[in-house]
Amino acid sequence: FFLLSTAKYGLEITNNGPITTGAQATVHASLSMKNDSVTSNLYHFNWIYAPLILIEKSEQRLNSVINVTGEFPGTFPVSVWVTHRNCWSCRPVARNVTVLQITEFITGNLTIAQIEDSRLVTRGSSSSTGAVTRISFCLHDPSHYFKSASFVYNWDFGDGVYQITKEPFVYYNCSTMGNRTVHLKVVAEWEQIGSILHERETKQKTGDFTTALELLDAVKSINVVGSRETHVMENLSLSLHINGTPPLALCWLIKAECIPLDGEKCHLVVINGSCYNLSHTFSDAGQYCLSVRVENGVTMLQTYHEIQVWPTGIHPAFFVLLCVALVSVILGLVLYTTFRSNTQQKDLVEVADFDFSPLSDKNLSSHSEPGCGQACCRSCFLRSSQEAARESHELLHSFYKPVKTYTV
């Protein structure tokens, strides 16, 4: 459509072509005011459409619609200008023109959709290998010219596979990656009464359509290679390895939590390989998440990579060593305390091993007499005798008399 603007008015004109010969096309014109100062008076729309044939015309305050048809193929300009209804000699307030295309063939277009989770997803001319692809023909017939016609569709998928259907769609599945050109020949037949002999005659129209089909490998995996820990103000480098057919649209974002990137602002790059390197420097410590989304026109995949950012100079190994040292010190103190307690209890219950045999008494008296006879007074012998008697009474108290053995 075209839009012609003047200082005060705007005139928009559109048509619903292209159409086939014999069908009807609708041309619509709409007048608009550019500011509120213009008064909305009555206007008249003047059309020029020759050599097309006018079927119907309607007009309302600021709108006008005409239906035209053509018996010959070609491109035909249709123009309109608007004047004040009560001023035929006045200059037009606005004018515009549109071009209507008429062909002798069937008009329409081919669409490609991929079936995902029982849904039809349209991704232009691309589809995934191994997935079921639906190729459909959409007939463009705004005036229902072919309402009584029957159609036959001849499909050529460009890889030696042909198919004939009576439905305007077909399902195709291919596991080989590459580019293909799908051809479709449409044949329409219907009966109508002849204009001269008034007898029923069979009419036929055909149409040839082509579309490109690009089969790509789906994005199967995203592998993030790199450390999950870093420090504040340190450069963290990560490598993304993608299993999928390029070109790939890669979108990544680092935030405090993992989030889906549907409609989210992110760093968008287009890569022609399977690897992408990114680097990032964190200004604050904490827990972060790298969200990655990759798509190649047929599939989309998203993954996440958690990152721990530590304050400067602090490393997790430091905490591990500190914990090990603390446990070692506590264990050493426990072992030392236990060992010392056992030693003290053993010292308290240990009894000296005295030998009270007569031979020992003789040896003891022989050793004691020289030390006490000359240097000590008689109290030394008395004290020694009393202590010996007390020790004998306390240590050797028994219900039986000890047997002394004398050695000759």
KEMARNU-991962 format. One record per atom (N, C-alpha, C): y, z, x; residue in three letters. Coordinates in steps of 0.02 Angstrom, whole numbers, plus 50000, padded with zeros to 5 digits. Each point is the difference from the previous one (the first is absolute). Example, Ala and Ser with C-alpha at 12.3 -4.5 7.8 and 13.67 -1.06 7.14 Angstrom:
<sites>
497165039050660ALA 500595000049955ALA 500605000050045ALA 500534996449982SER 500595000350042SER 500555003749961SER 
</sites>
This chain:
<sites>
499415000050042PHE 500595000049958PHE 500615000050044PHE 500564998449969PHE 500644999950035PHE 500485004649964PHE 500495002550037LEU 500515004449970LEU 500684997850025LEU 500414997849954LEU 500684997850017LEU 500495005349978LEU 500435002150045SER 500475005349985SER 500714997450004SER 500415002249955THR 500724998750002THR 500355006650007THR 500674999849995ALA 500385006150010ALA 499865005249946ALA 499844997649938LYS 499925004749944LYS 499314999849969LYS 499624994550011TYR 499364999149966TYR 499444998550050TYR 499405001449978GLY 499404998050037GLY 499524996749953GLY 499674994650022LEU 499544996349957LEU 499344999250036LEU 499475002749971GLU 499344999650029GLU 499564995449958GLU 499624995650034ILE 499574995349965ILE 499314999950033ILE 499475000149960THR 499315000150025THR 499574995449958THR 499424998050030ASN 499504996249962ASN 499315002650020ASN 499504998749958ASN 499325002550011ASN 499534994650025ASN 500274994950034GLY 499594994850029GLY 499655002550063GLY 499574996050030PRO 499864993049981PRO 499544999649939PRO 500024994249967ILE 499574998749943ILE 499664993350009ILE 499484998949961THR 499664993550001THR 500324995549947THR 499924993650008THR 500284995249952THR 499725001349931THR 500454999949951GLY 499805001349931GLY 500105007349980GLY 500035004550047ALA 500115007149984ALA 500755001349993ALA 500165005949975GLN 500705001849989GLN 500235005150053GLN 500634999350019ALA 500315004750046ALA 500585003449966ALA 500135006250019THR 500545003949971THR 500545001050053THR 500624998549982VAL 500575000950045VAL 500475005149966VAL 500185005250039HIS 500395005549972HIS 500645000850040HIS 500575000749964ALA 500655001050031ALA 500315006449973ALA 500325003950045SER 500295006549981SER 500685000750032SER 500515001549959LEU 500695000950024LEU 500145007450006LEU 500355001950055SER 500175007150011SER 500735000650020SER 500295005849983MET 500705001550018MET 500015004250064MET 500464998450044LYS 500045003650064LYS 500425006349997LYS 500445000549951ASN 500405006149993ASN 500135001349927ASN 500225006049986ASP 500105002149931ASP 500634997149969ASP 500444997150041SER 500624997349972SER 499904993549962SER 499424996750010VAL 499874993749965VAL 499745001749930VAL 500314997049951THR 499795001249931THR 499384995849983THR 499555003049962SER 499394996649982SER 500124995849937SER 500214993750010ASN 500114995549944ASN 499384995949986ASN 500054995449954LEU 499454995549985LEU 500014994150048LEU 499414998350026TYR 499954994750050TYR 499504994749976TYR 500084994050029HIS 499564994449983HIS 499674997550065HIS 499334999049996PHE 499614997550058PHE 499884992549991PHE 500194996350050ASN 499924992749999ASN 499474998150051ASN 499464996749977TRP 499434998350042TRP 499984992650015TRP 499744998650062ILE 499844993150019ILE 499295000150027ILE 499544996649967TYR 499295000350018TYR 499674993250004TYR 500344994549985ALA 499714993350002ALA 499724998650071ALA 499424996550005PRO 499624996549948PRO 499475004249964PRO 500045006650007LEU 499525004249965LEU 500134999849924LEU 499495001849963ILE 500045000049927ILE 500115007149976ILE 500525001049960LEU 500155006649973LEU 499545001549941LEU 499665005650003ILE 499565002249945ILE 500355005149956ILE 500345004750030GLU 500325005449961GLU 500585002950040GLU 500505002449962LYS 500585003250032LYS 500225006049958LYS 500145005550034SER 500265006049966SER 500565002950041SER 500485003449965GLU 500585002650035GLU 500225006549967GLU 500155004950042GLN 500285006349978GLN 500605001550044GLN 500405004649982ARG 500655001450031ARG 500054997950073ARG 499615003250044LEU 500054998650071LEU 499374996950029LEU 499554997649957ASN 499374997150023ASN 499854993649962ASN 499644995550035SER 499784993849968SER 499334998050031SER 499544997549957VAL 499334998050021VAL 499854993149972VAL 499714995650042ILE 499774993449977ILE 499284999050022ILE 499614996449959ASN 499324998050017ASN 500004992450007ASN 499754997650058VAL 499994992950014VAL 499314998050023VAL 499854993549997THR 499374997350024THR 500144993450034THR 499514997850039GLY 500074993650035GLY 499344996350002GLY 500034993549995GLU 499404995850001GLU 499864997150068GLU 500445001150047PHE 499924997150066PHE 500085005650053PHE 499614999650054PRO 500075005050052PRO 500654999050040PRO 500235005350030GLY 500604999750041GLY 500375006649999GLY 500575000150033THR 500455005850000THR 500634998149962THR 500185004049952PHE 500544998449955PHE 500515005649999PHE 500654998450014PRO 500525005249995PRO 500205001249928PRO 500095006349984VAL 500255002149935VAL 500625004250012VAL 500574997949973SER 500635003550012SER 500295002649935SER 500445005050006VAL 500335003049943VAL 500695002450021VAL 500484999449956TRP 500655003050010TRP 500225003549936TRP 500425005050008VAL 500195004349945VAL 500754999449989VAL 500204999149936THR 500704999749981THR 500115004949942THR 500645001449988HIS 500175004049940HIS 499854995849939HIS 499725003249949ARG 499774996449942ARG 500574996549963ARG 500585003049997ASN 500564997249962ASN 500494996250043ASN 499794998450061CYS 500454996350045CYS 499594994750037CYS 499904994349968TRP 499584994750030TRP 500354996750059TRP 500645000050001SER 500374996750054SER 500115004550060SER 499825006449994CYS 500095004750056CYS 499494998650055CYS 500185002150059ARG 499544999350056ARG 499425004749992ARG 499404998250026PRO 499425004449994PRO 500135006650037PRO 499775005449971VAL 500075006550033VAL 499465000950054VAL 499434996449993ALA 499465000450050ALA 499544994049990ALA 499664998050054ARG 499514994749996ARG 499455001250051ARG 499414997249988ASN 499445000950046ASN 499484994649986ASN 499504999550045VAL 499494994949996VAL 499345002750026VAL 499444997649973THR 499335001650024THR 499594993650003THR 499465000250038VAL 499574994250010VAL 499325001549971VAL 499764995849956LEU 499355000849968LEU 499514995050030LEU 499435002650022GLN 499484995750030GLN 499454998749949GLN 499844993549991ILE 499474997949954ILE 499494996050039ILE 499365001649991THR 499464996550035THR 499494997649949THR 499614995150020GLU 499474997449956GLU 499365003950007GLU 499995004950045PHE 499395003850013PHE 500055007049968PHE 499435003350001ILE 499985007049978ILE 500395004350049ILE 500375004749975THR 500395004550043THR 499705007049999THR 500045003250056GLY 499735006850007GLY 499975001950073GLY 499675005450015ASN 499945002350069ASN 499375004250009ASN 499795000650063LEU 499415003950018LEU 500215006850027LEU 499635005249982THR 500125006750027THR 499365002850029THR 500075004150051ILE 499435003150034ILE 500065007649994ILE 499475003149978ALA 499995007349993ALA 499345002650028ALA 500035006050028GLN 499415003250028GLN 499815005949956GLN 499355000849989ILE 499755005449957ILE 499905006350043ILE 500375005349983GLU 499965006450035GLU 499935005549948GLU 499445003550002ASP 499875005549953ASP 500094997749927ASP 499694994249985SER 500014997149933SER 500704998049978SER 500464999250047ARG 500684997849985ARG 500144993650037ARG 500434995849971LEU 500224993850032LEU 500645001450038LEU 499984999050065VAL 500585001250043VAL 500214993450030VAL 500624998049987THR 500264993650025THR 500365001350066THR 499804996350051ARG 500305000650067ARG 500194993150026ARG 500334996149960GLY 500204993350021GLY 499404995550008GLY 499964996650057SER 499444995550013SER 499465003250043SER 500045006450013SER 499535003450044SER 499475003749961SER 499415000450030SER 499455003849971SER 499575002650056SER 499595004949984SER 499595003350050SER 499304996950002SER 499744999250061THR 499334997450008THR 499505005049972THR 499504997449966GLY 499495004349970GLY 500195002749932GLY 500624999349980ALA 500225002449935ALA 499974994349949ALA 499955001949937VAL 499994995049946VAL 500724997949985VAL 500124993550005THR 500664997249988THR 500004995949935THR 500495001149959ARG 500074996349938ARG 500574995050007ARG 499844993649991ILE 500494994650002ILE 500104997549928ILE 500625000349977SER 500144998549930SER 500524994449995SER 499934996149946PHE 500504994949984PHE 500405002349940PHE 500664999850007CYS 500455002049946CYS 500364993849974CYS 499854998249939LEU 500304994149969LEU 500725001549979LEU 500464995550018HIS 500705000749979HIS 500114995449940HIS 500005002849941ASP 500074996249938ASP 500425004049952ASP 500675000350012PRO 500435004349958PRO 500044997749927PRO 499894993749986SER 500044997549931SER 499324999349967SER 499475002450033HIS 499314999849974HIS 499784992849985HIS 500164995750047TYR 499824992949992TYR 499244999150003TYR 499665004150039PHE 499274999250010PHE 499605005049957PHE 500285002249944LYS 499675005249961LYS 499344997749970LYS 499904993649989SER 499374997449972SER 499574996550052SER 500185000550063ALA 499644996450053ALA 499435004350027ALA 499494996750026SER 499455003250036SER 500074998250074SER 499845004950043PHE 500114999150072PHE 499345000450038PHE 499984996250055VAL 499465000350048VAL 500325001050069VAL 499725004750039TYR 500295001850065TYR 499504998450055TYR 500204995950048ASN 499594998150057ASN 500285003350063ASN 499615004650030TRP 500235004050056TRP 499694997550065TRP 500414999750052ASP 499774998450067ASP 500305005250047ASP 499565004250031PHE 500245005650040PHE 500134998350073PHE 499904993750019GLY 500164997950068GLY 499485001550052GLY 499445002949980ASP 499465001550048ASP 499354996849978ASP 500054994749959GLY 499404996649976GLY 499725002849935GLY 500335004949971VAL 499785003149937VAL 500424997249943VAL 499654997549948TYR 500334997249941TYR 499765003749938TYR 500425000149949GLN 499815003349938GLN 500404997149942GLN 499664999249943ILE 500314997549939ILE 499965005449946ILE 500565001649970THR 500025005249949THR 500424997749941THR 499905003449944LYS 500424999049941LYS 500525005549992LYS 499965004950044GLU 500505005450000GLU 500514998550055GLU 500615002449992PRO 500524998550050PRO 499985004650061PRO 499435003050015PHE 499955004350058PHE 499304999550029PHE 499935002250062VAL 499364999950034VAL 499995005750050VAL 499405002650016TYR 499925005450048TYR 499704997150064TYR 500285002150056TYR 499814997250065TYR 499915005750049TYR 499464999650040ASN 499855005150050ASN 499794996650064ASN 500365001650054CYS 499854997050065CYS 500065005450054CYS 499535000050046SER 499995005050054SER 500284997350066SER 500214993750001THR 500254997050061THR 500765000049999THR 500295002550054MET 500735000450005MET 500284993150016MET 500594998549972GLY 500324993650014GLY 500454997849943GLY 500314994150009ASN 500454997249950ASN 499654994349963ASN 500094999849935ARG 499714994749959ARG 500514997449951ARG 499874994049975THR 500424997049948THR 499574998849938THR 500185003249945VAL 499624999449938VAL 500324994549958VAL 499584995249978HIS 500234994549957HIS 499735001049930HIS 500414998449951LEU 499805000449930LEU 500244993849963LEU 499544997049963LYS 500174994449956LYS 499885002249928LYS 500534999749960VAL 499975002149930VAL 500024993849956VAL 499544999849952VAL 499984994549951VAL 500075003049931VAL 500494997449961ALA 500115002349932ALA 499924994149952ALA 499635001149946GLU 499894994949949GLU 500135002949931GLU 500294996049957TRP 500125001949931TRP 500084993849957TRP 499935000949935GLU 500074994549953GLU 500665000749962GLU 500304994249986GLN 500604999849960GLN 500024993549959GLN 500405000049949ILE 500054994149956ILE 500494995150032ILE 499774993750004GLY 500424994850030GLY 500624998649959GLY 500534998150034SER 500644998749967SER 500034993349965SER 499554995450019ILE 500024993349970ILE 499464999249948ILE 499365000850020LEU 499444999049955LEU 499815006349962LEU 500325005550017HIS 499865006449968HIS 499265001850003HIS 499694998250054GLU 499305001850012GLU 499975005350055GLU 499475003849998ARG 499925005150052ARG 499834996750066ARG 500345002250050GLU 499884997450068GLU 499965005950048GLU 499614999050053THR 499915005350050THR 500504999050056THR 500355005350015LYS 500494999850055LYS 499755004550057LYS 500204998250060GLN 499785003750058GLN 500565000650050GLN 500055005850029LYS 500475001350055LYS 499635003750055LYS 500214998950061THR 499685003350057THR 500545003350043THR 499775004150044GLY 500455003250048GLY 499625002250062GLY 500294999050058ASP 499705001950063ASP 500425005650032ASP 499655005150022PHE 500335005950027PHE 499655002350064PHE 500385002550046THR 499725002650062THR 500355006750016THR 499635004150036THR 500285006350024THR 499655001950065THR 500375003450043ALA 499715002350063ALA 499675006749989ALA 499415000850030LEU 499635006349996LEU 499885002450071LEU 500295005750016GLU 499935003050066GLU 499535006049996GLU 499434999450033LEU 499505005449999LEU 500095004250064LEU 500135006349991LEU 500125004650056LEU 499505005749997LEU 499875002750060ASP 499595006150003ASP 500415005949976ASP 499705004249961ALA 500355005949975ALA 500145004950056ALA 500525004049991VAL 500155005450048VAL 499485005549989VAL 499535000550048LYS 499435004549991LYS 500115006950029LYS 500385000450054SER 500095006650032SER 500645000150040SER 500285006150008ILE 500585001450042ILE 499825005950045ILE 499994998950065ASN 499815005250047ASN 500625002050041ASN 500205006349995VAL 500575002650037VAL 499755003350063VAL 500194997250058VAL 499785002550065VAL 500595003550033VAL 499915006350018GLY 500525003850032GLY 499935007449988GLY 500415003950033SER 499965007349994SER 500255002449933SER 499725005549978ARG 500225003349939ARG 500485005850015ARG 500175000950064GLU 500445005550020GLU 500524997450049GLU 500605002749995THR 500544998350045THR 500505005750001THR 500534999350040HIS 500525005050005HIS 500664997249977HIS 500455004449985VAL 500674998049979VAL 500344996050056VAL 500334994649981MET 500374995550045MET 499544996350049MET 499364999849986GLU 499544995950039GLU 499834993749961GLU 499914994550036ASN 499854993649969ASN 499254999549985ASN 499834999549936LEU 499314999449978LEU 499844992649988LEU 499504997450033SER 499804993049993SER 499334999649964SER 499974995949949LEU 499404998949961LEU 499854992649995LEU 499374998349995SER 499774993149994SER 499614999249935SER 500194994949961LEU 499674998649937LEU 499564993950007LEU 499355000849989HIS 499524994650003HIS 499784998349929HIS 500104993749980ILE 499904998049930ILE 499464994749998ILE 499535001049954ASN 499464995249989ASN 500174996049937ASN 500304994150010GLY 500224995849945GLY 500314993650026GLY 500054995049956THR 500274993550020THR 500765000250001THR 500314998350057PRO 500734999550001PRO 500234993649966PRO 500664999649984PRO 500535004850014PRO 499945006249957PRO 500215005650030LEU 499935006549967LEU 500695003149990LEU 500135002549942ALA 500615003749986ALA 499855007450008ALA 500295003150052LEU 499855006950017LEU 500615004349983LEU 499885005449966CYS 500535004649979CYS 499805007150022CYS 500425003450039TRP 499835006750023TRP 500595004749990TRP 499835006449991LEU 500515005149987LEU 499735006750022LEU 500425004050033ILE 499825006750023ILE 500425005149961ILE 499645004449965LYS 500335005349962LYS 499605006550008LYS 500255005349968ALA 499675006550006ALA 499335000149963ALA 499904995549953GLU 499384999849962GLU 499774992849992GLU 499364999249986CYS 499714993449990CYS 500174997649929CYS 500294994049995ILE 500204997349935ILE 499794992749996ILE 499844997649940PRO 499874992849991PRO 500654996150007PRO 499954994050028LEU 500604996150016LEU 500154994849947LEU 499755000749940ASP 500164995349946ASP 500735001049980ASP 500414995050015GLY 500705000449982GLY 500415004650043GLY 499705003050051GLU 500365004750043GLU 500334996350058GLU 500595002250019LYS 500334996950057LYS 499615001650064LYS 499894994950041CYS 499615000950060CYS 500214994950052CYS 499715000550059HIS 500134995250054HIS 499514994149990HIS 500274994349979LEU 499594994249984LEU 500024994950056LEU 499424998050025VAL 499944994950052VAL 499454995249980VAL 500054993950025VAL 499504994849988VAL 499694998350068VAL 499345000650005ILE 499654998750062ILE 499504994449990ILE 499904996150053ASN 499534994449998ASN 499355001550037ASN 499915006250019GLY 499395002050034GLY 499665005749963GLY 499575003550037SER 499635005549970SER 500195006850030SER 500525000250041CYS 500205006350033CYS 500755000749998CYS 500235006149991TYR 500725001550000TYR 500115006850031TYR 500495000350047ASN 500165006250035ASN 500675002749973ASN 500015006449986LEU 500625003249978LEU 500105006450039LEU 500635001950006SER 500175006250035SER 500535003749959SER 499995006750007HIS 500455004149961HIS 500145006450039HIS 500615002549995THR 500205006250031THR 500215005049946THR 499705005950002PHE 500135005249951PHE 500545004750026PHE 500475001749956SER 500535004650019SER 499875007249978SER 499525000949955ASP 499845006749975ASP 499255001050002ASP 499815006350012ALA 499295001750001ALA 499745000749928ALA 499344999249993GLY 499695000749934GLY 499424995349991GLY 499774999649938GLN 499444995749980GLN 500284993749969GLN 499784994250024TYR 500234993549976TYR 499404995649981TYR 500154994649965CYS 499484995349979CYS 500264992950007CYS 499614995850032LEU 500154992850005LEU 499634996349944LEU 500384996949955SER 499714996149946SER 500054992650018SER 499454996449995VAL 499984992950019VAL 499714996049942VAL 500344994549983ARG 499764995349949ARG 499994993050029ARG 499444996549992VAL 499924993250026VAL 499754995549944VAL 500304994149993GLU 499774995149952GLU 500094993050030GLU 499574995449978ASN 500024993250026ASN 500014994749946ASN 500255001849941GLY 500054995149947GLY 499425000249951GLY 499445002950020VAL 499425000349956VAL 499785007249987VAL 500075004350048THR 499815007049991THR 500515004550033THR 499995006349980MET 500445005150028MET 499595006250016MET 500145003050058LEU 499645006050021LEU 500505004950029LEU 499885006549989GLN 500455005250024GLN 499605005550033GLN 500285002950053THR 499675005550036THR 500535004950023THR 499765005950024TYR 500455005450021TYR 499775002850067TYR 500485002750038HIS 499865002950066HIS 500445006250008HIS 499695006050002GLU 500385006250005GLU 500195001350073GLU 500615002750009ILE 500285001250067ILE 500285007150002ILE 499825003850051GLN 500265006850011GLN 500514999650057GLN 500625002149986VAL 500545000050049VAL 500135007250021VAL 499935001550065TRP 500115006750026TRP 500695000550032TRP 500275006150002PRO 500645001050035PRO 499934998350074PRO 500554998850033THR 499994998050070THR 499705005550043THR 499534998250046GLY 499705004650048GLY 499405003749974GLY 499854999549938ILE 499425003649971ILE 499464995049985ILE 499415001550027HIS 499434995649990HIS 499435003949969HIS 499594997149960PRO 499445003749969PRO 499535003250051PRO 499934996950059ALA 499565002850051ALA 500245006950023ALA 500675001049997PHE 500285006450020PHE 499755005549953PHE 499984998749936PHE 499755005049953PHE 499265001250009PHE 499634995050017VAL 499285000850011VAL 499885004550061VAL 500364998650055LEU 499925004150060LEU 500225007249987LEU 500545000849962LEU 500245006749985LEU 499495003949959LEU 499694996849952CYS 499495003349960CYS 499395001850042CYS 499794995550044VAL 499425001350043VAL 500155005950046VAL 500615000150029ALA 500175005650045ALA 500025006649962ALA 500284999949940LEU 500045006249961LEU 499315002649981LEU 499564995649980VAL 499325002049983VAL 499645002750062VAL 500114996850058SER 499685002350061SER 500235007050019SER 500665001449993VAL 500265006650017VAL 499715005349953VAL 499984998549936ILE 499735004849952ILE 499275001350013ILE 499614994850015LEU 499295000850015LEU 499905004150063LEU 500424998950051GLY 499955003950061GLY 500145007449989GLY 500525001449960LEU 500155007049985LEU 499435003449962LEU 499704996449954VAL 499445002949962VAL 499425001550046VAL 499834995350043LEU 499445001050046LEU 500145005750049LEU 500625000350025TYR 500185005450048TYR 499965006849966TYR 500265000549939THR 499995006449965THR 499295002249985THR 499584995449980THR 499305001649985THR 499635002350062THR 500094996550056PHE 499655001750062PHE 500225006850025PHE 500645001549997ARG 500255006450025ARG 499755005749956ARG 499984999249936SER 499765005249955SER 499275001650014SER 499594994950012ASN 499295001150015ASN 499925003750066ASN 500434998550049THR 499955003350066THR 500175007449995THR 500515001849961GLN 500195007049993GLN 499465004049964GLN 499694997249950GLN 499475003649964GLN 499405001150046GLN 499854995450043LYS 499445000850047LYS 500145005550050LYS 500645000650023ASP 500175005250048ASP 499945007049968ASP 500135000749935LEU 499995006549968LEU 499295002549990LEU 499514996049990VAL 499325002249986VAL 499554999950061VAL 500264997750056GLU 499584999550059GLU 499895007050030GLU 499395002050019VAL 499825006550028VAL 499794999150073VAL 500265004250041ALA 499834999450072ALA 499265001250011ALA 499734996550046ASP 499295000550016ASP 499905005150055ASP 499845006349981PHE 499905005350049PHE 499275000750015PHE 499875001750061ASP 499315001250023ASP 499935007550013ASP 499625003649957PHE 499935007250005PHE 499335002150031PHE 499724995850038SER 499375001950034SER 500145005150055SER 499495004050018PRO 500105005150052PRO 500214997150067PRO 499774993750011LEU 500194996950063LEU 500744998750001LEU 500264998149943SER 500714998749996SER 500395006450007SER 499755005649971ASP 500345006450007ASP 500035002350072ASP 499464998850036LYS 499985002050071LYS 500494996150040LYS 500034993549985ASN 500474995850038ASN 500725001949982ASN 500115001649937LEU 500675001849979LEU 500225006550032LEU 499565005050004SER 500195006450030SER 500104999450074SER 499614995550030SER 500074999250072SER 500654996750017SER 500234995849955HIS 500654996750013HIS 500575004449980HIS 499905004749955SER 500565004149975SER 500135005950045SER 499495002750031GLU 500095006150038GLU 500464999250059GLU 499964994750039PRO 500464999650056PRO 500724999549978PRO 500134996849943GLY 500694999149978GLY 500295006349972GLY 499605004649975CYS 500265005949967CYS 499925006350042CYS 499535000150048GLY 499855006150036GLY 500575002350043GLY 500344995450030GLN 500515001950048GLN 500704999249972GLN 500114994849962ALA 500684998549977ALA 500185003349935ALA 499505002049961CYS 500145002749934CYS 499785007349998CYS 500265003449952CYS 499815006949988CYS 499375000349959CYS 499765005949983ARG 499385000849963ARG 500064997549929ARG 500614999649975SER 500094997549931SER 499774992949994SER 500004996350055CYS 499774993049997CYS 499284999749981CYS 499585004550031PHE 499285000149982PHE 499915002449929PHE 500405004949980LEU 499935002649932LEU 500184994849948LEU 500564996350013ARG 500204994749952ARG 499494994549998ARG 499724998350058SER 499514994750001SER 499375002049963SER 499815006350007SER 499405002349965SER 500115000149925SER 500605002249979GLN 500155000249928GLN 500034993149969GLN 500314995450035GLU 500044993149974GLU 499324996849996GLU 499585001450052ALA 499334997149999ALA 499605002849942ALA 500085006549988ALA 499635003049945ALA 500234997249934ALA 500674999149992ARG 500264997349937ARG 499784992949989ARG 500024995950051GLU 499784993149993GLU 499274999649984GLU 499615004450032SER 499285000049987SER 499875002149928SER 500405004749976HIS 499905002349932HIS 500204994749949HIS 500544996250012GLU 500264995149951GLU 499624993550003GLU 499834997750060LEU 499704993350006LEU 499255000249995LEU 499685005550019LEU 499275000150004LEU 499715004549946LEU 500385001449948HIS 499745004149946HIS 499474996249963HIS 499395002849999SER 499444996549969SER 499495005149976SER 499534997849961PHE 499485004349974PHE 499415000750047PHE 500014996250051TYR 499445000750048TYR 500295001150068TYR 499615003150043LYS 500235001550067LYS 499874994050045LYS 500514998450038PRO 499914994150044PRO 499485001550054PRO 499664995150018VAL 499495000650052VAL 500314997950065VAL 499985004550048LYS 500284998550066LYS 499464997650046LYS 500184995150035THR 499534997150048THR 500265001250070THR 499565002950041TYR 500195001550070TYR 499644995250046TYR 500394997950045THR 499724995350049THR 499915003650066THR 499404999850029VAL 499855003550062VAL 500024995050057VAL 
</sites>
